[in-house]
Amino acid sequence: MKIDHIGIYCKDLQKIADFYCKYFNGTLSQPPYHNPKKNFTSHLITFESGARLEIMHQPTIPEVKEEPKSQFIGFIHISFSVGSKENVDKLAEQLKSDGYDIIDGPRTTGDGFYEACVLDPENNRVEFTV
């Protein structure tokens, strides 16, 4: 058994798709799925490993207003393996220079992972590790 995909609701499908495709080498499904009866639209982004991220939009879904840099109960992040410590550092620098908020790292964690964490355009936590 394996996880097939993870889904997140977002305000701006294109902005989120651009982020995950540009920085994490995702490939966007074409065309998007749209259900006019529910006013629901979704795209699947497939990554090199075969893992997929479903990004979804439905105007009736409320926006969470909590502090995005705080931890909370429930799903908290998605993590990508970028292959090496050097790649973690390089991606962190690229994201930072492109204006994204690196909220942790790059660093070696207490349990031995070398990682960094960034907020995507809609404040979802994205870790990237060796």
C-alpha positions in Angstrom: 0.0 0.0 0.0 1.2 3.5 -0.7 -0.2 7.0 -0.4 -1.6 8.0 -3.8 -1.9 11.8 -3.4 -2.3 14.6 -0.9 -4.9 17.3 -1.5 -4.9 21.0 -0.5 -7.5 23.7 -1.1 -6.1 26.9 -2.3 -7.3 30.4 -3.3 -5.2 30.7 -6.5 -4.7 27.4 -8.4 -2.3 28.9 -10.9 0.0 30.5 -8.3 0.2 27.3 -6.3 0.8 25.2 -9.4 3.5 27.5 -10.6 5.3 27.3 -7.2 5.3 23.5 -7.0 6.2 23.0 -10.6 9.0 25.6 -10.6 10.7 24.7 -7.3 9.9 21.0 -6.9 9.9 19.9 -10.6 6.2 19.0 -10.7 4.2 18.4 -13.9 0.7 19.8 -14.0 -2.1 17.7 -15.4 -3.9 19.3 -18.3 -6.7 20.2 -18.5 -8.0 20.8 -14.9 -11.0 19.0 -13.7 -14.1 21.2 -13.2 -17.4 20.4 -11.7 -19.8 23.3 -12.5 -22.5 22.0 -10.3 -20.3 22.3 -7.2 -18.2 25.1 -8.6 -15.1 22.9 -7.9 -11.9 22.9 -9.9 -8.8 20.8 -9.3 -5.4 19.9 -10.9 -3.0 17.1 -10.1 0.7 17.9 -9.9 2.9 14.8 -10.4 6.5 14.7 -9.1 9.5 12.7 -10.4 8.9 10.0 -7.7 5.3 9.5 -8.9 3.9 11.2 -5.8 1.0 13.6 -6.6 -0.4 16.7 -5.1 -4.0 17.6 -5.8 -4.6 21.4 -5.7 -8.3 22.3 -5.4 -10.4 25.4 -5.5 -14.0 25.9 -4.4 -15.1 29.5 -3.5 -17.3 28.3 -0.6 -14.3 26.8 1.3 -13.4 29.3 4.2 -9.9 30.6 4.6 -8.1 29.8 7.8 -6.9 32.9 9.5 -4.5 31.5 12.1 -0.9 32.4 12.3 0.8 30.4 9.5 4.2 30.2 11.3 2.7 28.5 14.3 2.3 24.8 14.7 -1.2 23.2 14.9 -3.0 19.9 15.2 -3.6 18.1 11.9 -1.6 17.9 8.7 1.3 20.4 9.1 3.6 20.0 6.1 4.6 18.3 3.0 8.2 17.3 2.5 10.4 16.8 -0.6 13.7 15.0 -0.8 16.0 17.1 -3.0 18.9 14.7 -3.0 21.7 16.4 -1.1 22.7 19.0 1.5 24.0 21.2 -1.3 20.6 21.1 -3.0 18.8 22.0 0.2 21.1 25.0 0.5 20.7 26.0 -3.1 16.9 25.7 -3.1 16.7 27.7 0.2 18.7 30.5 -1.4 16.7 30.5 -4.6 13.4 30.6 -2.7 14.7 33.4 -0.4 16.0 35.5 -3.3 12.6 35.0 -5.0 10.9 36.5 -1.9 9.6 33.4 -0.1 9.8 33.2 3.7 12.2 30.4 4.8 10.8 29.8 8.3 13.3 27.2 9.4 16.8 26.2 8.4 18.7 25.1 6.5 19.8 23.1 9.5 20.5 19.6 10.9 17.6 18.6 13.1 18.1 16.8 16.4 17.2 13.5 14.8 19.8 14.0 12.0 17.8 15.4 9.1 19.3 18.2 7.1 16.3 20.4 6.0 14.7 23.7 5.5 11.1 24.9 5.6 9.4 27.5 3.4 5.8 28.8 3.2 4.3 28.4 -0.2 2.3 31.3 -1.7 -0.7 30.5 0.5 1.2 29.8 3.7 1.3 26.0 3.5 4.5 24.6 5.1 6.9 22.9 2.6 9.9 21.1 4.0 12.8 20.1 1.8 15.4 17.7 2.9 18.3 15.5 1.7 
